[in-house]
Amino acid sequence: MCGIAGILKLDPRRFADEDRLKRMRDTLRHRGPDGAGLWMEGPVGLGHRRLAIIDPAGGHQPMANEDETVWIVCNGEIYNHPELRQQLEGRGHRYRTRSDTETIVHLYEEEGENCVEKLRGMFAFALWDKTRKRLLLARDRLGIKPLYYALTDEELLFASEIKAILAGGSIRPAFNESVLPEFLATRFVSDEETFYQGINKLLPGRTISWSTEEGFRERRYWQIPQRDVDSGRDLNDHVAEVRARLEAAVRSHLMSDVPLGLFLSGGLDSSGLAALMAPMVQGPILTFSVGFDDPGTNELPYARLMARSIAAEHREVVVSPRKFFRALPRLIWHEDEPIAFPSSIALYYVSKLARDHVKVVLTGEGSDELFLGYPWYRVTAWNERLGRLYYALARKPVRGQVSRAVRRLPAPVRRYAERTFLALEPGPRGLFYENFAPFPERLQQELIADGALLAARDPYAKELRCFGEASGGTMERMSHADLQTYLHELLMKQDQMSMAASIESRVPFLDHEFVEHAVSIPSRFKVDGWKTKVILREALRGLVPEQILKRRKMGFPVPVGRWLRGPFWPLVEEFVLGPRSLERKLFTPSVLRRIAGEHRDGRREHGDRLWLLVNLEIWQRIFVDRDETAGMASSTGYGAADVEAEWAT
């Protein structure tokens, strides 16, 4: 795991500036505390910060081929590099290191831009071909590793994190307000755009190349395959293959020259990885867990149970509300954008704990999307099934009256009735996206002050496009869409929070060959009534304790709503209702006051919404206003000294 950065001048007669590139590179010091490298030649500069995992002594970057006509900086791991190396050495290539990054260089010499199609792993790299005067940027198939870029009239800047591009000085941070409706509806921006005007992300499974002869070209080299026609195989056949393939993926992800461990939540996914990993390593595996000092949101007992069952060397950290909010400005700086999920804060603290013992951890990201583990899959399927007759018989005006009546029900009943077909429009927009949106379109129309933002584009455009492209039933289509949208945000959370603590996280469930197999399995083997992940549970039976196999998914809940209603209400007053936030004129003040007031009085639960609004304001203060302390006023109980103390640790 590393940080990469670079500058390409579009006029080949101009020179890339070394001082600017050093600033960009060293902004990523947390991604690579073990070393720094730089290569400059004419219009091109490549920078690298290194977290040494493979070949710690010899794998320094930027790295070149034998005659130094091809140069590369890479972030990630190539798990099949031993096999590729054997093939490449057989073709006459001479290696200088044991590094997996060098394999990409030699494979490029053989395959050109098609080299990415033979790589199995997680990666984001930039490669300069001196002979062809061509730059190649590439990102792995599932988007495990990030890569951002900005194109101006004079140059192309790229880096592992947005803050490094900003450090280059040619892009002034400005809020890309057009993404606001999508952020409020989905928590993230799913396509190329980011929160910053002029800065884009390279999407997963893509490459971008530039040369003086051809200009810019983007290519998609991989996409999630469509599910084949049901083969008629029974559950037992699928179970055996899932277990074998997952075991192989875990084994490949243990490639390391430094100590590694596992983030253990106590849920099915990480417990399964722990059980498979334990017999593959010498001695007890190292496991790490995080919890809150709140009984209703604490999964630590299940993590301890799993750790005992495999005789792991287990460690835990408990996060208090004060520690949680104290870290928030710093972690928004690491994330570069508003933090979508409160669980990101917990992820940072467990990464910080693990960093004292290992450099690499395995995590369970991706399993829920592949095996339909989220509650919204089964809820949407049931709503669709039960609502067919209702939608067929009730005309739209009648449905509107029923929906309004549901919203007037007493709070305990309304909370559930609002999530049913009685209050929702048919189809994926209503039953899926609007149903689980933090800010549905109806509420956005009241909240967003500039109506033109709402009219500019559909906040669910990418999600609905991915849903419509998929084959199969509703659950297969939801999974297909989430793998290309929701999962990307989770992976960026995983990358940036772990790298904030200088630790590499790996995701065996997202080995692309495992993904290709998992998406081919019919949904009837994944969800059975209210039981989720059926096939994965069966594949892990006998390895994972029955209490974990049978427990319902908690999803690592964070009681942020209760905290914001209680002792941390001043954060809402400062970052949602305060004069500095209202002066931005993004939102209608009366609607903000209504949402905040209903939440504080306990009339409605708006904790999730207030979390997003608080994050959005702190992000603007840090990046747009350039206020490193985010204006943490003393009236909130968090003055500049508190923030600076957290940043110093």
C-alpha positions in Angstrom: 0.0 0.0 0.0 1.4 3.3 -1.0 0.6 6.8 -2.2 1.3 7.9 -5.8 1.3 11.3 -7.4 2.3 12.8 -10.7 2.4 15.7 -13.1 2.3 15.5 -16.9 2.8 18.7 -18.9 0.7 18.6 -22.1 3.3 20.7 -24.0 6.3 18.3 -24.3 8.6 21.3 -24.4 7.8 22.3 -20.8 9.2 20.8 -17.6 7.3 19.4 -14.7 8.1 21.3 -11.5 9.9 19.2 -8.9 9.0 21.3 -5.9 5.3 21.1 -6.7 5.5 17.3 -7.1 7.3 16.9 -3.8 4.5 18.8 -2.1 1.9 16.5 -3.7 3.9 13.4 -2.8 4.6 14.4 0.8 0.9 15.3 1.4 0.5 11.5 1.2 3.1 10.7 3.9 0.5 8.8 5.9 0.1 6.4 3.0 3.8 5.7 2.9 5.9 6.4 6.0 8.6 4.0 5.0 10.1 5.9 2.2 9.8 8.5 -0.6 10.8 8.4 -4.3 10.8 10.9 -7.2 11.5 10.6 -10.9 11.5 13.6 -13.3 12.2 13.8 -17.0 11.1 16.7 -19.1 7.3 17.1 -19.0 6.7 14.1 -16.7 7.2 13.7 -12.9 6.3 10.6 -10.8 6.2 10.7 -7.0 5.8 7.8 -4.5 5.4 7.3 -0.8 6.0 3.8 0.3 4.5 1.4 2.9 6.9 -1.5 2.5 5.0 -4.8 2.2 6.7 -6.9 -0.5 10.5 -6.8 -0.8 11.0 -4.1 1.9 14.7 -3.8 1.0 14.5 -3.6 -2.7 11.0 -2.5 -3.9 11.6 1.2 -4.0 9.6 3.3 -6.5 9.5 4.9 -9.0 10.6 1.7 -10.7 11.9 1.1 -14.2 12.4 -1.8 -16.7 15.9 -3.0 -17.7 16.7 -0.1 -20.0 14.7 2.5 -18.1 12.4 3.2 -21.0 9.3 2.4 -18.9 8.7 3.9 -15.4 6.0 3.2 -12.9 4.5 4.2 -9.5 2.0 1.8 -8.1 -0.3 1.5 -5.1 -1.6 -1.9 -4.2 -0.7 -5.6 -4.4 -0.6 -8.1 -7.4 -1.4 -11.4 -5.9 -0.6 -13.5 -9.0 2.8 -11.9 -9.5 4.8 -15.1 -8.7 3.1 -16.9 -11.6 3.5 -13.9 -13.9 7.1 -13.4 -12.9 7.9 -17.0 -13.9 6.3 -16.5 -17.3 8.1 -13.2 -17.9 11.5 -14.5 -16.9 10.9 -17.4 -19.3 10.5 -14.8 -22.0 13.9 -13.2 -21.1 12.9 -10.4 -18.8 15.5 -9.7 -16.0 14.2 -8.6 -12.6 16.1 -6.3 -10.3 13.8 -6.8 -7.3 11.3 -9.2 -5.8 8.6 -6.6 -6.0 5.2 -7.3 -7.5 5.3 -3.8 -9.0 8.2 -4.8 -11.3 6.0 -7.5 -12.8 3.6 -4.8 -14.1 6.5 -3.1 -15.9 7.6 -6.2 -17.7 4.1 -7.3 -18.4 3.5 -3.9 -20.0 6.5 -4.5 -22.2 4.8 -7.7 -23.5 1.1 -6.7 -23.5 1.0 -2.9 -23.6 -2.2 -1.4 -22.1 -3.7 -4.9 -22.1 -1.4 -5.8 -19.2 -4.2 -4.9 -16.7 -6.3 -7.7 -17.9 -3.8 -10.3 -16.6 -3.3 -8.7 -13.2 -5.1 -10.3 -10.2 -5.2 -7.9 -7.2 -5.8 -4.4 -6.1 -4.0 -1.6 -7.8 -3.8 2.0 -9.0 -0.8 2.8 -11.0 0.7 5.4 -13.4 3.1 4.3 -16.1 5.2 6.4 -18.4 6.4 4.9 -21.7 9.4 7.0 -22.8 9.6 5.5 -26.2 5.9 6.1 -27.1 5.7 9.3 -24.9 2.6 7.8 -23.4 1.1 8.0 -19.9 -1.1 5.1 -18.7 -3.3 5.4 -15.6 -5.0 2.3 -14.4 -7.3 1.2 -11.6 -8.3 -2.3 -10.5 -11.5 -4.0 -11.5 -13.6 -3.4 -8.3 -12.1 0.0 -7.3 -10.3 -1.2 -4.2 -7.5 1.3 -4.7 -8.3 5.0 -5.5 -7.0 7.2 -8.2 -8.0 10.8 -8.9 -7.0 13.2 -11.7 -7.4 16.8 -12.8 -7.0 18.1 -16.3 -6.2 21.8 -17.0 -5.3 23.5 -20.2 -1.6 23.0 -19.4 -1.3 19.7 -17.5 -2.6 16.5 -16.0 -2.3 16.0 -12.3 -3.0 12.6 -10.6 -2.8 11.2 -7.1 -4.1 8.6 -4.7 -5.9 11.2 -2.8 -7.6 14.5 -3.8 -5.6 16.5 -1.2 -2.4 15.7 -3.1 -3.8 17.2 -6.3 -4.8 20.3 -4.4 -1.2 20.5 -3.1 -0.1 20.9 -6.7 -1.5 24.4 -6.6 -3.1 24.7 -10.0 -6.6 23.6 -8.8 -8.4 25.9 -6.4 -10.7 23.9 -4.1 -14.3 24.8 -5.0 -17.5 22.9 -4.1 -19.0 21.1 -7.1 -22.6 21.9 -6.0 -24.1 19.8 -8.8 -23.4 16.6 -6.7 -25.4 17.8 -3.7 -28.7 16.1 -4.5 -26.9 12.8 -5.1 -24.9 13.1 -1.9 -28.1 13.7 0.1 -29.9 10.8 -1.6 -27.2 8.2 -1.6 -24.4 9.6 0.7 -21.8 9.6 -2.1 -21.0 10.5 -5.7 -21.1 7.4 -7.9 -19.7 8.5 -11.2 -16.5 10.3 -12.3 -17.2 13.5 -10.5 -16.1 14.4 -7.0 -17.1 17.1 -4.5 -14.4 19.4 -6.2 -14.8 21.3 -9.4 -12.3 20.1 -11.9 -11.2 16.9 -10.1 -12.5 13.5 -11.2 -11.9 9.9 -10.2 -10.8 7.1 -12.5 -13.6 4.6 -12.3 -13.0 0.9 -11.5 -12.0 -1.4 -14.3 -10.8 1.6 -16.4 -7.6 2.9 -17.9 -6.8 6.4 -19.2 -3.9 6.9 -21.6 -2.5 10.1 -23.0 0.1 10.6 -25.8 1.0 13.5 -28.0 -0.3 11.5 -31.0 -3.5 10.1 -29.7 -4.5 12.6 -26.9 -6.7 11.2 -24.1 -8.4 7.8 -24.4 -10.4 6.0 -21.7 -11.0 2.3 -21.9 -13.1 -0.1 -19.8 -11.3 -3.4 -19.6 -13.6 -5.2 -17.2 -17.1 -5.2 -16.0 -19.2 -7.4 -13.7 -20.5 -10.3 -15.8 -24.2 -10.9 -16.4 -25.6 -13.9 -14.7 -25.8 -16.9 -16.9 -29.0 -19.0 -17.3 -29.6 -21.0 -14.2 -27.6 -24.2 -14.5 -29.9 -26.2 -12.2 -27.2 -27.1 -9.8 -28.3 -27.8 -6.2 -27.3 -25.9 -3.1 -24.7 -28.4 -2.0 -22.8 -28.1 -5.3 -22.7 -24.4 -5.0 -21.7 -24.5 -1.3 -18.6 -26.7 -1.9 -17.4 -24.4 -4.7 -17.9 -21.2 -2.8 -15.9 -22.6 0.1 -13.1 -23.8 -2.1 -12.9 -20.5 -4.0 -13.0 -18.4 -0.9 -10.3 -20.4 0.7 -8.1 -19.9 -2.4 -8.8 -16.2 -2.3 -7.8 -15.9 1.3 -4.6 -17.9 0.7 -3.6 -15.5 -2.1 -4.2 -12.5 0.0 -1.8 -13.6 2.7 1.2 -12.7 0.4 3.4 -10.5 2.6 6.9 -10.0 3.8 5.6 -8.2 7.0 3.2 -9.2 9.8 -0.5 -9.3 8.9 -3.7 -9.7 10.8 -7.5 -9.4 10.5 -10.2 -7.0 11.4 -12.7 -9.1 13.3 -16.2 -7.6 13.8 -17.9 -10.7 15.1 -20.1 -10.8 12.0 -20.3 -13.7 9.5 -17.9 -12.3 6.9 -14.9 -11.5 9.0 -15.5 -14.6 11.2 -15.4 -16.7 8.0 -12.1 -15.1 6.9 -10.6 -15.7 10.4 -11.6 -19.4 10.3 -10.1 -19.9 6.9 -7.0 -17.9 7.6 -6.1 -19.5 10.9 -4.7 -22.8 9.6 -2.8 -21.0 6.8 -0.4 -19.1 9.0 2.2 -20.0 11.6 1.2 -19.4 15.2 -2.0 -17.6 16.3 -3.5 -15.1 13.9 -3.7 -11.5 15.2 -7.3 -10.1 15.3 -8.5 -6.6 16.0 -11.9 -5.3 17.0 -13.6 -2.0 17.8 -16.7 -1.2 19.8 -18.5 1.6 21.5 -19.2 1.9 25.2 -22.9 1.4 24.4 -24.4 -2.1 25.0 -26.9 -1.8 22.1 -24.3 -1.2 19.5 -21.5 -3.4 20.7 -20.5 -6.6 18.8 -17.3 -7.2 20.8 -18.7 -10.3 22.6 -19.2 -12.1 19.2 -15.7 -11.0 18.1 -14.3 -12.5 21.3 -16.2 -15.7 20.7 -14.8 -16.1 17.3 -11.2 -15.2 18.4 -11.4 -17.9 21.2 -12.7 -20.5 18.7 -9.5 -20.2 16.6 -7.1 -19.4 19.5 -6.4 -15.9 18.0 -4.3 -13.3 19.7 -7.1 -10.8 20.0 -7.0 -7.0 20.8 -9.8 -4.5 21.2 -10.4 -0.8 21.3 -13.5 0.9 22.7 -14.4 4.3 21.3 -16.1 6.9 23.5 -18.4 9.6 22.0 -15.8 12.2 22.8 -13.1 10.3 21.0 -15.5 9.8 18.1 -16.2 13.4 17.5 -12.8 14.6 18.4 -11.4 12.7 15.5 -14.0 13.9 13.0 -12.2 16.9 11.4 -9.0 15.0 11.0 -10.7 12.1 9.4 -12.7 14.3 7.0 -9.3 15.7 5.9 -8.2 12.1 5.3 -11.4 11.2 3.4 -11.1 14.4 1.2 -15.0 14.4 1.1 -17.8 14.3 3.7 -17.7 11.0 5.6 -20.7 9.0 4.5 -20.8 6.5 7.3 -20.2 7.0 11.1 -18.6 3.6 11.2 -15.6 5.1 9.3 -14.5 6.7 12.6 -14.5 3.3 14.3 -12.5 1.9 11.4 -9.9 4.5 11.9 -9.5 3.6 15.6 -9.2 -0.1 15.0 -6.7 0.6 12.2 -4.7 2.7 14.7 -4.8 -0.2 17.2 -3.6 -2.7 14.6 -0.8 -0.5 13.3 1.1 -1.1 16.6 1.3 -4.9 15.7 0.9 -5.4 11.9 1.2 -3.6 8.6 -1.5 -5.6 6.7 -5.0 -6.7 7.6 -7.7 -8.7 5.9 -11.3 -7.4 6.0 -14.8 -8.6 4.9 -15.9 -5.9 2.6 -17.8 -7.0 -0.5 -19.6 -10.0 1.0 -22.9 -8.3 1.6 -23.2 -7.1 -2.0 -22.2 -10.5 -3.4 -24.4 -12.6 -1.1 -27.3 -10.2 -0.6 -26.6 -9.6 3.1 -28.1 -6.1 3.5 -31.6 -5.8 5.0 -32.7 -3.7 2.0 -32.5 -6.6 -0.4 -35.1 -8.7 1.4 -37.2 -5.7 2.3 -37.4 -4.6 -1.3 -38.1 -8.1 -2.5 -41.0 -8.4 0.0 -42.4 -5.0 -0.9 -42.3 -5.9 -4.6 -44.0 -9.2 -4.0 -46.7 -7.9 -1.6 -47.3 -4.7 -3.6 -48.1 -6.2 -7.0 -51.8 -6.6 -6.3 -52.0 -3.2 -4.6 -50.3 -1.3 -7.5 -52.5 -3.2 -10.0 -55.8 -2.2 -8.3 -55.0 1.2 -6.7 -54.7 4.1 -9.1 -52.0 6.8 -8.5 -54.3 9.4 -6.9 -55.5 6.7 -4.4 -52.0 5.7 -3.7 -51.1 9.3 -3.0 -53.9 9.6 -0.5 -52.8 6.4 1.3 -49.2 7.6 1.3 -50.2 10.9 3.0 -52.2 9.0 5.5 -49.3 6.8 6.4 -47.2 9.9 7.1 -49.8 11.1 9.6 -49.7 7.8 11.6 -48.2 7.8 15.2 -44.5 7.7 15.2 -43.9 4.0 16.3 -46.3 2.8 13.5 -45.2 5.3 10.9 -41.6 4.3 11.2 -42.3 0.9 9.7 -45.3 1.8 7.5 -43.3 4.4 5.6 -41.0 1.6 4.4 -43.8 -0.4 2.9 -45.4 -0.4 -0.5 -48.3 1.6 1.0 -46.1 4.7 1.1 -43.9 4.0 -1.9 -44.1 4.1 -5.7 -43.5 0.9 -7.6 -40.2 0.1 -9.3 -36.6 0.4 -8.2 -36.7 4.1 -7.7 -39.5 4.0 -5.2 -39.1 0.6 -3.5 -35.3 0.6 -3.4 -33.5 4.0 -3.8 -36.1 6.4 -2.4 -37.0 4.0 0.4 -33.5 3.9 1.8 -32.4 7.4 0.9 -31.3 9.6 3.8 -32.9 12.6 2.0 -35.7 11.4 -0.4 -36.5 13.7 -3.3 -39.6 15.0 -1.6 -37.6 16.2 1.4 -34.8 17.5 -0.9 -37.4 19.7 -2.7 -38.1 21.4 0.6 -34.5 21.5 1.8 -32.3 22.6 -1.1 -32.6 26.3 -1.7 -31.6 26.3 -5.3 -34.3 24.5 -7.3 -32.0 24.4 -10.4 -29.7 21.9 -8.6 -32.7 19.5 -8.3 -33.7 19.9 -11.9 -30.2 19.5 -13.3 -29.9 15.7 -13.1 -31.4 12.6 -11.5 -29.6 11.8 -8.2 -30.1 8.1 -8.9 -29.0 8.1 -12.6 -25.9 5.9 -12.2 -27.7 3.5 -9.8 -30.7 3.1 -12.1 -28.5 2.7 -15.1 -26.6 -0.2 -13.4 -29.8 -1.7 -12.2 -31.3 -1.6 -15.7 -28.2 -3.1 -17.3 -28.3 -6.2 -15.2 -30.0 -9.5 -15.9 -32.1 -11.6 -13.4 -34.6 -10.6 -10.9 -34.8 -7.6 -8.6 -32.3 -8.9 -6.0 -29.7 -9.7 -8.7 -30.2 -6.3 -10.2 -29.8 -4.5 -6.8 -26.6 -6.5 -6.2 -25.3 -5.6 -9.6 -25.9 -1.9 -9.0 -24.5 -1.9 -5.5 -21.3 -3.5 -6.6 -20.7 -0.5 -8.9 -21.9 2.3 -6.7 -22.5 1.7 -2.9 -19.5 -0.7 -2.7 -17.2 2.0 -4.1 -17.9 4.3 -1.2 -17.3 1.5 1.3 -14.0 0.7 -0.3 -12.9 4.3 -0.2 -13.8 4.4 3.5 -11.8 1.2 4.0 -8.8 2.6 2.1 -8.7 6.1 3.5 -9.4 5.2 7.1 -6.8 2.4 7.2 -4.2 4.5 5.4 -4.8 7.3 7.9 -3.2 4.9 10.3 -0.6 3.8 7.7 -1.9 0.2 7.4 -2.8 -1.8 4.3 -6.3 -3.5 4.2 -7.1 -6.4 1.8 -10.5 -7.7 0.7 -10.5 -11.4 -0.2 -14.2 -11.4 -1.1 -13.4 -9.0 -3.9 -10.9 -11.2 -5.7 -12.3 -10.6 -9.2 -12.5 -14.3 -10.0 -14.4 -15.0 -6.8 -16.7 -12.1 -7.7 -17.3 -13.4 -11.2 -18.3 -16.8 -9.6 -20.4 -15.3 -6.8 -22.6 -13.1 -9.1 -23.4 -16.2 -11.2 -25.1 -17.9 -8.3 -29.0 -17.6 -8.3 -30.5 -15.4 -5.6 -32.6 -18.3 -4.3 -29.4 -19.7 -2.8 -28.5 -16.4 -1.2 -31.8 -15.3 0.4 -34.5 -17.6 1.7 -37.4 -15.7 3.3 -35.9 -13.5 5.9 -32.6 -15.5 6.0 -29.7 -13.8 4.2 -26.4 -15.1 2.9 -27.7 -18.7 2.9 -25.0 -20.1 0.7 -22.2 -18.4 2.6 -23.5 -19.5 5.9 -23.6 -23.1 4.7 -20.1 -22.8 3.2 -18.8 -21.7 6.6 -20.7 -24.2 8.7 -18.3 -26.2 10.9 -15.8 -23.4 10.8 -17.7 -20.6 12.5 -19.6 -20.9 15.8 -23.3 -21.5 15.5 -24.1 -18.4 17.5 -22.4 -16.3 14.7 -23.9 -18.4 11.9 -27.4 -17.8 13.2 -27.2 -14.2 14.4 -28.8 -11.3 12.5 -26.7 -8.7 10.8 -26.1 -5.6 13.0 -24.2 -3.6 10.3 -22.0 -2.0 13.0 -24.5 0.6 14.2 -23.2 3.8 15.6 -25.6 5.7 18.1 -24.8 9.0 16.4 -28.5 10.1 16.5 -28.7 9.7 20.2 -25.3 11.5 20.7 -26.5 14.4 18.6 -29.8 14.6 20.5 -27.9 14.7 23.8 -24.5 16.0 24.9 -23.3 16.7 21.3 -26.3 18.8 20.3 -24.0 21.9 20.1 -22.4 20.3 17.0 -25.8 20.6 15.3 -26.2 24.2 16.5 -22.7 25.0 15.1 -22.5 23.1 11.8 -26.2 22.9 10.8 -27.9 25.9 12.3 -25.0 28.2 12.9 -24.6 31.5 11.0 -21.5 30.3 9.1 -23.3 27.4 7.6 -26.5 29.3 6.9 -24.5 32.0 5.0 -23.7 29.4 2.3 -27.4 29.5 1.3 -27.4 25.9 0.2 -30.4 25.0 2.3 -33.7 26.5 3.4 -33.1 27.6 7.1 -36.7 26.9 8.2 -36.4 23.3 7.0 -33.0 22.8 8.7 -34.6 24.1 12.0 -37.5 21.8 11.6 -35.4 18.7 11.0 -33.1 19.6 13.9 -35.9 20.5 16.2 -37.9 17.3 15.5 -34.8 15.2 16.2 -33.9 17.0 19.5 -37.4 16.7 20.8 -37.6 13.0 19.8 -40.5 13.5 17.5 -38.6 12.0 14.6 -35.3 10.3 14.0 -33.1 12.4 11.8 -29.7 11.4 13.2 -28.5 10.0 9.8 -29.5 13.3 8.1 -27.9 15.5 10.7 -24.7 13.4 10.4 -24.5 14.1 6.7 -25.2 17.9 7.1 -22.6 18.2 9.9 -20.0 16.4 7.7 -20.8 18.5 4.7 -20.2 21.8 6.7 -17.0 20.6 8.3 -15.7 19.5 4.9 -16.4 22.9 3.4 -14.6 24.6 6.3 -11.5 22.4 5.9 -11.2 22.3 2.1 -13.1 25.2 0.7 -12.5 27.8 3.5 -9.0 26.3 4.2 -9.7 26.3 8.0 -7.7 23.3 9.4 -9.6 23.3 12.7 -13.0 23.5 10.9 -13.9 26.4 13.0 -14.6 24.2 16.0 -16.1 27.0 18.2 -15.6 26.7 21.9 -19.4 26.8 22.3 -19.4 23.2 21.0 -17.1 22.0 23.7 -14.4 21.5 21.0 -12.1 24.3 20.6 -9.0 24.5 18.3 -6.9 22.9 21.0 -9.0 19.8 21.0 -8.7 19.4 17.2 -5.0 20.2 17.2 -4.4 17.6 19.9 -6.1 14.9 17.8 -4.2 15.9 14.7 -0.9 15.7 16.6 -1.5 12.0 17.7 
